[in-house]
């Protein structure tokens, strides 16, 4: 039985009051402090007698929270930020308070059922069969790695004599693909994209055939990207898919950022060919308004993933009932929180139409921002936005200028837009995934350039 003492009850009121204030107020931007500055402000917080709940919460709210950049600020346009809905954030409190375990059906049937309905929506958007399925994992890196481990296991069935393996992907693929290759001790066949930054089927076919003809290493998976982090580019999925099928190679789509736009009718045709994939990922914590951390990993045939990822031990055998869906069987994890539930709750509460409208709104802002940049006397658009990333340069500036401007912007609490690079040259970019980002926010930033 919980020992909900008077002290705990008072703390609960304080925690809820802070949480509600944070949710109801305009999000602060804030920013980092150095380790020495933080230590000077709070000292050593881990003590023998403890600070007490009130004091520990005060340390967090007064100092530590303010030393973090809020990802949901409408002018945080860095990397791919996050903009969780109020419903998703509120339900994250419920998940934490409910002590739910999301690794097995036996222990979390209701939660797993709800998560699977959210997975089903994503699978249906992609045009995968009713037998498809998957699991929510920590993030895109774990999702990509888990899918690629399954892909290699399937390839070993076809070519058991092969001792060395490789992943084929674009040179613009996310860094997590190289990271997965390093963890798996496999090679990477990095293929140059075309002038538009897209990986094309003809180039994939040519490079794989040349690769197979020159060495014993075999490509076991092709990874296409549906919305690159840097520019939001979508590879030519419809031409890559058949190339993989003709060669019995696993087709994985990394859609961590971009595949969210499948739910927007105006963008759905951009993802033609996604229905050909063997697996894909999309991160609801990026552009589907869920809190960190939630990556949806979906398999065309989850049975093969279960064969690879199910962990076996005497104490786990009770979980392995026939036709039972244990999320721990479908990725590189065992213990897991029900990280898909806040996404499910927000999706169920708002409805899918609201999601489509919110994503289309962000793309409209991106297109309008691109037009403002195109007309700006000192700015040059790198490329028309395909989704909601807008990349541009400033005449006469070098790397130091971009960084100085970015530091000034954050210091003055105007926005968070760190510089990036494209083809070795520094650029700036807006990643617009927050429906509360308005054109007036874009104007405020552009005025400083």
Backbone torsions as a table, in degrees:
resi	resn	phi	psi	omega
1	UNK	NA	136.5	-179.4
2	UNK	-66.8	137.6	176.2
3	UNK	-90.5	76.6	-176.4
4	UNK	-85.6	77.6	-177.1
5	UNK	-73.5	173.3	176.9
6	UNK	-59.5	-39.9	179.9
7	UNK	-62.0	-43.4	179.4
8	UNK	-66.4	-38.9	-179.9
9	UNK	-63.7	-40.4	177.6
10	UNK	-64.2	-43.1	178.7
11	UNK	-63.4	-40.3	179.2
12	UNK	-58.6	-41.8	178.3
13	UNK	-62.9	-40.5	-179.9
14	UNK	-66.4	-44.0	179.6
15	UNK	-62.5	-46.0	179.8
16	UNK	-65.8	-37.8	178.8
17	UNK	-64.3	-43.2	178.2
18	UNK	-64.3	-44.8	-178.5
19	UNK	-61.4	-44.4	-179.9
20	UNK	-66.6	-38.2	177.2
21	UNK	-62.5	-42.3	179.7
22	UNK	-64.8	-38.9	-178.7
23	UNK	-73.2	-35.1	-174.4
24	UNK	-85.2	-20.5	-176.0
25	UNK	-93.1	160.1	170.1
26	UNK	-61.6	132.5	-176.1
27	UNK	-65.4	138.2	174.7
28	UNK	-75.6	157.2	174.2
29	UNK	-86.2	-51.0	178.7
30	UNK	59.5	-164.3	-177.8
31	UNK	174.3	166.6	-172.5
32	UNK	-75.1	154.2	169.1
33	UNK	-118.6	161.6	177.3
34	UNK	-73.7	163.6	179.5
35	UNK	-60.7	-40.4	-179.9
36	UNK	-66.7	-38.4	177.6
37	UNK	-64.1	-41.0	179.1
38	UNK	-66.9	-40.6	-180.0
39	UNK	-66.8	-39.2	177.5
40	UNK	-62.0	-31.5	-176.3
41	UNK	-81.8	-35.2	-173.4
42	UNK	-123.7	-16.1	-178.8
43	UNK	68.8	-158.0	178.3
44	UNK	-85.2	114.4	-175.5
45	UNK	-85.6	-12.0	-179.6
46	UNK	-100.3	109.3	-175.4
47	UNK	-129.3	165.0	-177.6
48	UNK	-64.8	-38.6	-175.8
49	UNK	-95.4	-13.1	179.6
50	UNK	84.3	151.8	179.7
51	UNK	-82.0	-21.3	-170.2
52	UNK	88.3	151.7	-174.6
53	UNK	-61.7	-43.4	-177.6
54	UNK	-62.4	-46.9	-178.2
55	UNK	-66.6	-42.2	-179.7
56	UNK	-63.1	-40.2	177.3
57	UNK	-65.5	-38.1	178.2
58	UNK	-63.4	-42.1	177.7
59	UNK	-58.4	-42.7	-179.8
60	UNK	-67.7	-51.6	-173.3
61	UNK	-71.4	-33.8	-175.8
62	UNK	-80.9	-33.4	-173.0
63	UNK	-125.5	-58.9	-168.7
64	UNK	-65.8	-44.3	-179.4
65	UNK	-62.7	-35.9	-178.4
66	UNK	-74.8	-11.8	177.0
67	UNK	-94.5	14.9	176.5
68	UNK	-119.7	141.8	177.3
69	UNK	-83.4	127.9	-178.8
70	UNK	-73.7	122.2	-178.1
71	UNK	-74.0	-17.3	-177.0
72	UNK	-97.4	9.8	175.8
73	UNK	-69.3	135.5	-175.0
74	UNK	-65.0	-15.5	175.7
75	UNK	-110.3	18.0	165.8
76	UNK	-87.7	99.7	-175.8
77	UNK	-115.4	24.4	-174.7
78	UNK	-88.8	152.8	175.2
79	UNK	48.6	-127.2	163.5
80	UNK	-125.0	102.0	-176.0
81	UNK	-73.7	-168.7	-177.8
82	UNK	-132.0	145.7	179.5
83	UNK	-140.7	70.5	-177.8
84	UNK	-64.9	142.3	177.6
85	UNK	-70.0	160.3	177.9
86	UNK	-59.8	-39.8	179.4
87	UNK	-62.4	-42.6	-179.3
88	UNK	-64.8	-43.6	179.2
89	UNK	-64.2	-43.5	179.3
90	UNK	-62.0	-40.9	-177.6
91	UNK	-73.7	-21.8	173.7
92	UNK	-62.4	-33.1	174.2
93	UNK	-64.2	-39.6	179.1
94	UNK	-63.7	-43.5	179.5
95	UNK	-60.0	-45.0	179.8
96	UNK	-65.1	-36.2	-177.3
97	UNK	-77.3	-17.3	-170.8
98	UNK	-93.5	-5.8	178.2
99	UNK	52.2	50.9	-177.8
100	UNK	-89.1	142.9	173.1
101	UNK	-112.1	127.7	-173.1
102	UNK	-109.0	18.5	-177.7
103	UNK	-87.2	-24.6	-175.6
104	UNK	-136.5	154.1	175.5
105	UNK	-66.8	-38.5	-177.5
106	UNK	-57.7	-40.8	-175.5
107	UNK	-94.0	-19.5	-174.5
108	UNK	-141.9	40.1	-172.0
109	UNK	-53.0	-47.2	-177.2
110	UNK	-63.4	-42.3	179.7
111	UNK	-67.2	-43.5	180.0
112	UNK	-64.4	-39.9	176.9
113	UNK	-57.1	-47.1	-179.4
114	UNK	-65.0	-45.6	178.1
115	UNK	-57.6	-41.8	-178.0
116	UNK	-66.5	-29.3	175.6
117	UNK	-68.3	-36.5	175.7
118	UNK	-67.2	-39.5	175.5
119	UNK	-62.3	-40.2	-179.5
120	UNK	-61.3	-40.9	178.4
121	UNK	-59.6	-45.8	179.5
122	UNK	-64.9	-41.3	178.9
123	UNK	-62.5	-42.2	179.2
124	UNK	-65.4	-39.4	177.1
125	UNK	-59.1	-36.3	-179.0
126	UNK	-81.5	-7.9	-180.0
127	UNK	76.7	23.8	177.5
128	UNK	-82.1	158.3	-176.4
129	UNK	-66.7	164.2	-178.9
130	UNK	-62.5	-21.7	-179.4
131	UNK	-80.8	-6.2	179.5
132	UNK	-69.9	164.9	179.3
133	UNK	-179.8	175.7	-178.0
134	UNK	-173.7	-149.8	-171.2
135	UNK	-158.5	154.1	172.8
136	UNK	-90.0	126.5	177.9
137	UNK	-118.7	-177.3	-171.7
138	UNK	-62.3	-46.9	-176.9
139	UNK	-168.1	-178.4	-175.3
140	UNK	-61.7	-33.1	-179.9
141	UNK	-62.4	-46.3	178.9
142	UNK	-69.5	-36.5	178.5
143	UNK	-64.0	-47.1	178.7
144	UNK	-62.5	-46.0	-179.7
145	UNK	-60.3	-45.0	-178.4
146	UNK	-62.2	-42.6	179.4
147	UNK	-65.8	-40.3	-177.3
148	UNK	-70.8	-30.6	174.5
149	UNK	-63.3	-41.1	176.7
150	UNK	-65.5	-42.2	-179.8
151	UNK	-58.6	-43.3	179.7
152	UNK	-67.1	-38.1	178.3
153	UNK	-61.9	-39.5	177.4
154	UNK	-67.2	-37.8	179.1
155	UNK	-66.1	-35.1	179.1
156	UNK	-63.0	-28.6	176.8
157	UNK	-67.9	-35.7	-177.5
158	UNK	-81.6	-36.4	-176.6
159	UNK	-131.3	70.4	-176.1
160	UNK	-64.0	-19.7	-179.0
161	UNK	-79.8	-12.4	-177.5
162	UNK	-73.8	134.0	-178.3
163	UNK	-111.8	-12.3	-179.2
164	UNK	-134.5	135.9	-171.8
165	UNK	-126.1	161.7	-179.8
166	UNK	-145.4	150.9	172.7
167	UNK	-104.2	132.3	174.5
168	UNK	-101.0	133.8	-180.0
169	UNK	-158.6	172.0	176.1
170	UNK	-73.3	153.1	172.0
171	UNK	-64.7	-15.7	178.1
172	UNK	-94.9	5.8	-178.7
173	UNK	-63.2	156.9	-179.1
174	UNK	-62.4	149.9	-178.6
175	UNK	-60.5	-20.7	-179.7
176	UNK	-66.1	-22.1	178.3
177	UNK	-70.0	-44.4	175.3
178	UNK	-64.1	-37.9	177.8
179	UNK	-63.4	-43.5	177.6
180	UNK	-61.8	-41.7	179.2
181	UNK	-61.6	-39.2	179.2
182	UNK	-66.3	-43.5	178.9
183	UNK	-62.6	-40.5	-176.9
184	UNK	-83.6	-8.3	-175.8
185	UNK	57.3	53.4	175.0
186	UNK	-126.1	166.7	-179.3
187	UNK	-91.7	167.1	176.6
188	UNK	-123.1	123.8	171.5
189	UNK	-95.7	99.0	-177.0
190	UNK	-89.6	119.5	-173.8
191	UNK	-106.2	134.3	-179.8
192	UNK	-69.1	131.5	174.7
193	UNK	-75.9	171.8	178.9
194	UNK	-78.5	-172.7	-176.0
195	UNK	-62.8	-23.0	178.0
196	UNK	-89.3	3.5	179.8
197	UNK	82.9	10.3	-175.5
198	UNK	-100.6	139.5	170.0
199	UNK	-81.0	131.0	-177.3
200	UNK	-115.6	151.1	-177.8
201	UNK	-58.8	-41.8	-178.3
202	UNK	-62.0	-39.8	179.0
203	UNK	-69.2	-38.8	177.9
204	UNK	-62.9	-46.6	-179.6
205	UNK	-60.1	-48.5	-178.1
206	UNK	-60.8	-48.0	-175.5
207	UNK	-69.1	-37.4	178.3
208	UNK	-67.1	-42.3	-179.2
209	UNK	-64.9	-40.1	176.0
210	UNK	-64.2	-43.3	-179.3
211	UNK	-61.1	-46.4	-179.7
212	UNK	-67.7	-28.6	-178.8
213	UNK	-78.8	-15.2	-174.0
214	UNK	-106.8	-9.1	-178.0
215	UNK	-159.4	170.7	-177.1
216	UNK	-84.4	-14.4	177.5
217	UNK	-64.2	136.8	-176.9
218	UNK	-118.3	138.2	174.7
219	UNK	-75.1	125.8	179.6
220	UNK	-107.0	-13.3	-179.7
221	UNK	-153.2	143.6	169.2
222	UNK	-111.1	127.8	177.8
223	UNK	-108.3	117.6	172.7
224	UNK	-103.4	154.0	-178.5
225	UNK	-111.6	129.6	177.7
226	UNK	-108.7	75.3	-178.5
227	UNK	108.4	82.4	179.5
228	UNK	-64.4	150.2	-178.4
229	UNK	-63.8	-40.5	-171.4
230	UNK	-74.1	-45.8	-175.2
231	UNK	-123.8	-5.8	-179.9
232	UNK	75.1	27.4	-176.7
233	UNK	-81.8	140.6	178.7
234	UNK	-108.0	122.0	176.4
235	UNK	-64.2	161.6	-176.7
236	UNK	-79.6	80.1	-173.5
237	UNK	-60.5	-37.9	-173.7
238	UNK	-68.1	-24.7	176.8
239	UNK	-94.0	-23.3	-180.0
240	UNK	-77.8	-38.9	-177.3
241	UNK	-52.3	-53.2	-179.7
242	UNK	-61.1	-33.3	178.2
243	UNK	-60.7	-41.5	179.8
244	UNK	-69.9	-38.4	-179.1
245	UNK	-66.1	-39.8	180.0
246	UNK	-63.3	-24.4	-176.0
247	UNK	-111.2	9.4	-178.8
248	UNK	54.6	44.1	179.6
249	UNK	-112.0	138.8	179.7
250	UNK	-64.3	136.3	-179.6
251	UNK	-112.1	108.7	-179.9
252	UNK	-112.4	138.2	178.8
253	UNK	-116.2	119.5	175.3
254	UNK	-89.0	98.7	179.4
255	UNK	-114.2	34.2	-173.3
256	UNK	-48.4	-45.9	177.4
257	UNK	-93.8	-55.9	-163.6
258	UNK	-77.2	-29.4	-173.9
259	UNK	-64.6	-15.3	174.9
260	UNK	-55.6	-32.0	-176.4
261	UNK	-71.7	-4.0	173.6
262	UNK	-56.7	-29.5	-175.0
263	UNK	-78.9	-8.2	179.4
264	UNK	-95.4	116.8	-177.6
265	UNK	-52.6	-35.1	-177.9
266	UNK	-67.5	-18.9	-175.7
267	UNK	-113.9	-8.8	-170.8
268	UNK	-57.4	-38.9	-176.5
269	UNK	-66.3	-19.3	177.4
270	UNK	-64.2	-20.0	-176.1
271	UNK	-106.1	21.6	176.4
272	UNK	-55.5	131.2	-177.4
273	UNK	106.0	-14.3	178.7
274	UNK	-61.5	-28.0	-179.8
275	UNK	-66.7	-11.3	179.8
276	UNK	-89.2	-8.6	-171.9
277	UNK	-74.6	157.7	173.5
278	UNK	-91.7	-22.7	177.3
279	UNK	-161.5	156.6	173.4
280	UNK	-151.6	162.2	171.5
281	UNK	-127.5	152.3	169.7
282	UNK	-149.9	138.1	-177.3
283	UNK	-98.6	105.8	174.8
284	UNK	-59.8	-23.2	179.3
285	UNK	-76.2	-2.6	176.2
286	UNK	-95.0	-67.1	-169.7
287	UNK	-126.5	15.2	177.4
288	UNK	-121.5	21.6	163.4
289	UNK	62.6	37.6	174.8
290	UNK	-111.2	154.9	176.1
291	UNK	-75.9	160.1	173.2
292	UNK	-62.5	142.3	-0.7
293	UNK	-123.2	135.9	-178.1
294	UNK	-156.1	112.0	172.2
295	UNK	-116.8	127.1	176.1
296	UNK	-89.5	119.5	176.2
297	UNK	-107.2	121.3	-174.1
298	UNK	-124.2	133.3	177.6
299	UNK	-111.6	140.5	170.5
300	UNK	-60.9	-44.5	-179.3
301	UNK	-124.9	88.0	-176.2
302	UNK	-64.7	-17.2	179.5
303	UNK	-59.3	-40.2	-178.5
304	UNK	-69.9	-31.2	176.3
305	UNK	-67.6	-38.8	179.1
306	UNK	-63.5	-37.4	178.1
307	UNK	-60.9	-34.3	-175.6
308	UNK	-85.3	-42.9	-167.6
309	UNK	-97.6	-12.7	-179.6
310	UNK	-62.6	127.8	176.8
311	UNK	-91.3	141.2	-175.9
312	UNK	-117.3	127.9	175.6
313	UNK	-161.7	156.8	-176.4
314	UNK	-58.6	-37.1	-177.8
315	UNK	-78.3	-8.0	178.8
316	UNK	-100.7	-11.3	-174.5
317	UNK	-60.9	-30.9	-179.6
318	UNK	-64.3	-20.0	-179.6
319	UNK	-83.1	-20.5	-171.2
320	UNK	-88.7	63.8	175.3
321	UNK	-83.5	156.0	179.5
322	UNK	-64.7	136.0	175.7
323	UNK	60.1	31.0	175.4
324	UNK	-108.5	136.4	-175.8
325	UNK	-97.6	104.6	175.6
326	UNK	-103.3	113.5	-178.3
327	UNK	-56.1	-28.1	-179.8
328	UNK	-66.3	-12.1	-178.2
329	UNK	-84.8	-2.3	-168.4
330	UNK	-120.6	10.6	177.7
331	UNK	-161.5	178.5	-178.9
332	UNK	-83.3	75.9	177.0
333	UNK	-165.4	164.5	169.7
334	UNK	-127.9	-69.2	174.5
335	UNK	-69.1	132.7	176.9
336	UNK	-153.4	143.5	171.6
337	UNK	-81.4	162.3	179.9
338	UNK	-81.6	67.6	-170.4
339	UNK	-71.0	-13.4	178.3
340	UNK	-86.8	-9.6	-173.8
341	UNK	-67.4	-42.6	177.1
342	UNK	-59.6	-37.3	175.3
343	UNK	-64.0	-46.4	178.7
344	UNK	-58.1	-45.7	-176.3
345	UNK	-62.8	-45.2	179.8
346	UNK	-64.2	-42.0	179.4
347	UNK	-65.3	-43.9	179.8
348	UNK	-66.2	-39.5	-176.4
349	UNK	-73.9	-45.3	-176.0
350	UNK	-82.3	-32.4	-174.4
351	UNK	90.2	154.5	-174.8
352	UNK	-69.9	-28.0	178.8
353	UNK	-62.1	-39.6	179.8
354	UNK	-63.0	-36.4	177.9
355	UNK	-66.2	-44.2	178.5
356	UNK	-60.5	-43.0	-179.2
357	UNK	-65.1	-40.2	-178.6
358	UNK	-66.4	-41.1	179.8
359	UNK	-69.1	-41.3	177.4
360	UNK	-63.0	-34.0	178.3
361	UNK	-63.3	-44.2	-179.7
362	UNK	-65.1	-36.2	178.2
363	UNK	-69.0	-34.3	176.1
364	UNK	-64.0	-42.4	177.8
365	UNK	-63.3	-39.3	178.9
366	UNK	-62.6	-43.9	179.8
367	UNK	-64.7	-40.0	178.9
368	UNK	-67.2	-38.5	177.4
369	UNK	-63.5	-40.6	178.4
370	UNK	-61.4	-38.9	179.6
371	UNK	-67.9	-38.7	176.7
372	UNK	-62.7	-40.0	178.5
373	UNK	-67.0	-41.0	179.8
374	UNK	-59.8	-33.2	-177.9
375	UNK	-91.6	-6.5	-177.0
376	UNK	-74.7	133.8	-174.6
377	UNK	-67.8	-20.0	-176.2
378	UNK	-115.4	5.4	-175.4
379	UNK	-120.3	149.7	176.6
380	UNK	-128.8	129.4	177.6
381	UNK	-75.1	129.9	178.7
382	UNK	-71.4	-42.5	-177.2
383	UNK	-164.7	145.0	174.3
384	UNK	-58.5	135.0	-178.0
385	UNK	-66.0	130.7	175.5
386	UNK	-84.5	-33.3	177.7
387	UNK	-124.2	-105.0	-177.9
388	UNK	-131.8	19.3	173.3
389	UNK	-100.7	128.3	-178.8
390	UNK	-118.8	113.5	-177.7
391	UNK	-109.4	141.2	-176.7
392	UNK	-157.4	167.4	177.6
393	UNK	-125.7	166.6	178.3
394	UNK	-120.0	127.3	-176.8
395	UNK	-56.1	130.2	173.9
396	UNK	82.5	-0.2	-177.2
397	UNK	-97.0	145.8	171.1
398	UNK	-111.0	-174.9	-175.9
399	UNK	-56.4	-42.1	-178.1
400	UNK	-64.8	-36.3	179.0
401	UNK	-65.6	-43.5	179.2
402	UNK	-61.7	-43.8	-178.4
403	UNK	-67.0	-41.1	178.8
404	UNK	-62.1	-43.3	177.9
405	UNK	-61.9	-43.5	-179.7
406	UNK	-62.5	-44.0	179.0
407	UNK	-62.3	-42.4	179.4
408	UNK	-63.3	-40.8	-179.2
409	UNK	-61.2	-44.6	-179.3
410	UNK	-71.7	-41.5	-179.3
411	UNK	-59.6	-33.7	179.9
412	UNK	-93.5	8.8	175.6
413	UNK	57.5	33.6	176.5
414	UNK	-87.2	-42.4	-179.3
415	UNK	-176.5	173.8	177.5
416	UNK	-125.8	101.7	-179.3
417	UNK	-136.8	81.5	178.3
418	UNK	-71.1	151.1	-179.7
419	UNK	-71.2	157.2	173.8
420	UNK	-129.4	-162.6	178.8
421	UNK	-147.4	151.5	177.1
422	UNK	-142.3	124.2	-176.3
423	UNK	52.8	39.3	176.0
424	UNK	80.4	0.3	-178.4
425	UNK	-111.4	140.4	-179.0
426	UNK	-67.2	143.5	177.5
427	UNK	-141.1	167.5	167.1
428	UNK	-112.7	156.0	-179.2
429	UNK	-150.6	143.7	171.3
430	UNK	-105.8	124.3	170.7
431	UNK	-105.7	102.9	-171.4
432	UNK	-101.0	99.1	178.4
433	UNK	-123.3	1.9	-177.4
434	UNK	-101.3	117.1	-179.9
435	UNK	-61.6	-15.4	179.0
436	UNK	-89.2	-1.7	174.0
437	UNK	-74.8	120.6	-176.3
438	UNK	-108.6	165.0	176.8
439	UNK	-62.1	-28.8	176.4
440	UNK	-64.5	-32.4	174.4
441	UNK	-65.4	-43.4	177.9
442	UNK	-62.3	-43.5	179.7
443	UNK	-60.2	-42.3	-178.9
444	UNK	-60.7	-39.6	179.2
445	UNK	-71.7	-44.8	-177.4
446	UNK	-65.4	-29.1	177.6
447	UNK	-61.2	-26.1	-178.8
448	UNK	-82.3	-2.4	-179.6
449	UNK	-105.2	NA	NA
